[in-house]
Amino acid sequence: MKQVPGRKVGIKDVADRADVAVSTVSHVLNGTAPISPEVRARVLEAAGTLGYLAKRREKATIAVLRSVMLAVPSDTLPHNEYNLYSWTLLSRLMRECERRSIRVVPVEVDQPNFSGSELIAQARAAEVDGILLLNDDRRELLQEIAGSGIPAVLMNGEDQEMQIDSVTPGNRFAARYATNWLIEQGHRNIMHLTWEGRSTIRRRRDGFLDAFRANNLSLETAYVHHAEGYLPDLGGAAIERWIAKHEGLGGITAIFCAADNLALGAMTALRNAGYAMPRDVSVVGFDGVALGEFTAPSLTTVSVPLDHMGTAALHLLEQRITNANAALPAHRLELGCRLTIRGSVRTLP
């Protein structure tokens, strides 16, 4: 069957393409009768090819989720070169909400005297279907949200008590993968440049150390070095302290940074100290924000799927609303990251 542009695809079109009865398509899509695996596969393939599955899913989404409260720290709202991670995540989320006609009610959670009870009160007053919380994984705040009974999803954070749903990058696995790749390139003396951040940042440190253990390498050459924060100038200052203390690089051949911001600052400090990258030292970032493409050399980094995190959070929220009476356990969804290899790393002989 040839699809006519502009014409709505219906269940009969799926049946014709799969060469089955309309009732068979209905049973497959609704799970109302046993169907052979061969016929089921044929129906699903036809429905997917014609775009019927996507339209059906989209229609159900709009019906389930009409409005959300978006609770964010204030420093994520302005668009600047230092908060590209959160800003990119939020812009993709807002675009998806606009596409689905989901009303968004923003609120800043780090205002003076703002508590979990205030957030809950505002959510009830706005009559939202659920709450999306970004970055803020304070235990007391999560407990109050969980106790309210309002469906909620934490984005880019960890609920240590698993009381509400959450979606986050697979920080530990991605850091292990990146460090393991550095080890495969011949690096053994590697610095992990990080800061005392939230648990999501500590997971990146954990993954860094995991890679050394997995390769039976001594942790004595896995150097964890702390900056005072995640901004580029603080990353640069940390590298300057290291160079001054060791009167050089101290034997390290690679630096794996817990954020691209740190990597940008580290590269500036290294360049100012007379070191060439990657000839003298290799550098890897984490986040995959756009600035890494324009550094010299271009920055190898762990790219986080920011385009998908908001969509995944909305999906978790929909599941929670749809199964409101099922007492489902909290879900923690970790999204896979990928290593974007550019020019800032060299293979050792």
Residue, then its C-alpha position, 0 to 999 in steps of 0.5 A: m500500500k502506498q501512503v498518500p501524503g497528508r492523509k491520516v494513517g489509520i488501523k485499517d492501513v496497518a492491517d492492509r500493509a501487514d496483510v491481516a484483519v483489523s481485529t488482529v491489529s487491534h489485539v496486537l496493539n492492545g494486548t487483548a489476545p494471544i497472537s503468534p510472534e510472526v504475525r505480531a512482528r509483522v503488525l508492529e513493523a507495519a505500524g512503525t513504518l507507517g508512523y502509526l505507532a508514533k502518532r498513537r504514542e504522541k496522542a496518548t502523551i498529550a492526553v496524559l500530561r497537560s502541565v508540569m512545574l519546572a523547579v530549577p536553580s536560578d543559575t540555570l536560567p540565564h544563557n551564558e558560556y558556563n551553564l551550557y550543560s543545564w541550559t541545553l538540557l532545559s532548552r530541549l525540554m522546553r521545546e519538547c513541552e511546546r511540541r506536545s502542548i504541555r504547559v510549563v510553570p517555572v519556579e526557582v528552588d534556591q530562593p531565600n526561605f524557599s522550602g519543599s512545602e512552598l514548592i508543593a503549595q505552588a504546585r497544588a495552586a497551579e494545578v499541575d500534573g507533576i513536578l520536574l526538578l533539576n539538579d537539586d537533590r537535597r534529601e529534605l526537599l526530595q522527602e517533602i516531594a515524595g510525601s506530597g503524592i504529586p508525581a515527580v521526576l528528578m533530572n540530573g540528580e540522585d535520590q539516595e533513598m529512591q523515593i521519587d523517579s530520576v533520570t541522569p547520565g550514566n556518570r560512573f560508567a561513562a567515566r570508567y569508559a573514558t578512563n579505560w580508553l585513556i589507559e588503552q592509549g598507553h596512559r598510566n599516570i592520569m589526573h582526575l580534575t574534579w571538585e566537591g560537587r553533588s553525588t553525580i560528580r562523585r560518580r565520575r570520580d568513582g568511575f575513574l578509579d574503577a578503570f584503574r582497578a579493572n586494569n589491575l593498575s595501582l591507584e597510586t598513579a590515579y591522581v584525584h586533584h580538586a579545584e574549588g569549583y567547576l568554573p574554568d578559572l578555578g580549573g586553571a588555578a588548580i592546574e597552576r597549583w599542581i605545576a607549582k607543587h611538583e615543579g612541572l607535571g609531576g609525571i602525569t601524561a593525561i588529565f581527565c576532567a569532571a566537566d568541560n568547564l574545568a577542561l577549558g580552564a586546565m588547557t589555558a593554564l597548561r598553555n600559559a605554563g608552556y605545555a603543548m597539548p596533546r604532545d606534553v599532556s592529553v586532556v579529556g572533558f565531560d559533558g560535551v558542550a559545544l565549546g569543546e569543538f572550538t578549542a585548540p586542540s579540539l577537546t576530546t570529551v564524554s558527550v552526555p545525551l542532553d537532547h534526550m534527558g528531558t524527554a526521558a523525564l517526561h516519559l517517567l512522569e507519564q508512567r507515574i501518572t498513568n499508574a497512579n494507583a499501582a504503587l510502583p517503586a521509584h525508577r532510576l534511569e541512567l542514560g548512556c553517554r558516548l566518547t567524542i574523540r577529537g584532537s586533545v589526546r595522543t597515543l603514547p608510544 
